[in-house]
């Protein structure tokens, strides 16, 4: 089973497409371990909660510097023990060992 974290900044329409794909089995052998946003008001966090998925906010406003924010964000992602990080409209520069960036089309 592929464990993914989906990172979002806004409404979460791409997140919803992933959730729907998993539910209707067009995306197989995959589970969303968590949804992470840099925006506490992102509707995507509501979408996650409504679907029983852990919803996490790591806001840059909570840190004095961008480096502190980046470190906290990376620590949170690493703590989830996921196989893949999907950037689904995530508007913060985030590069690590794995990611897929989705902006206009869902390509899975």
FENSUL-V849825 format. One record per backbone hydrogen bond with DSSP energy under -0.5 kcal/mol. CO is the residue of the C=O (numbers start at 0). NH is the residue of the N-H. E is the energy in kcal/mol with one decimal. If there is no record, write none. Layout:
BEGIN
co;nh;e
CO;NH;E
CO;NH;E
END
This chain:
BEGIN
co;nh;e
0;2;-0.6
1;3;-0.6
1;30;-2.8
2;82;-2.9
2;83;-1.5
3;32;-3.0
3;33;-1.0
4;6;-0.5
4;85;-3.0
5;35;-2.5
6;87;-2.2
7;37;-0.9
9;43;-2.3
11;15;-2.6
12;16;-1.8
13;17;-1.9
14;18;-2.8
15;19;-3.0
16;20;-2.2
17;21;-2.3
18;22;-2.4
19;23;-2.9
20;25;-1.5
20;26;-2.3
21;24;-0.7
25;27;-0.6
28;1;-3.1
30;3;-2.7
30;32;-0.8
32;53;-0.6
33;5;-2.3
34;55;-3.0
35;7;-2.8
36;57;-2.7
37;39;-0.5
38;41;-1.9
41;44;-1.5
41;45;-0.6
42;46;-2.2
43;47;-2.3
44;48;-2.4
45;49;-2.9
46;50;-0.8
47;50;-1.2
47;52;-2.6
48;51;-1.9
53;34;-2.8
53;55;-0.5
55;36;-2.6
56;58;-0.5
58;61;-1.7
59;62;-1.6
64;68;-1.9
65;69;-3.0
66;70;-2.3
67;71;-2.4
68;72;-2.8
69;73;-2.5
70;74;-2.5
71;75;-2.3
72;76;-2.5
73;77;-2.7
74;78;-2.0
75;79;-0.8
76;79;-1.1
76;81;-0.5
77;80;-1.2
83;4;-2.0
83;85;-0.5
84;86;-0.6
84;99;-1.5
85;6;-3.2
85;87;-1.1
86;88;-1.0
86;101;-3.7
88;90;-0.5
99;86;-3.8
99;101;-0.5
101;88;-1.2
104;106;-0.7
105;107;-0.6
END
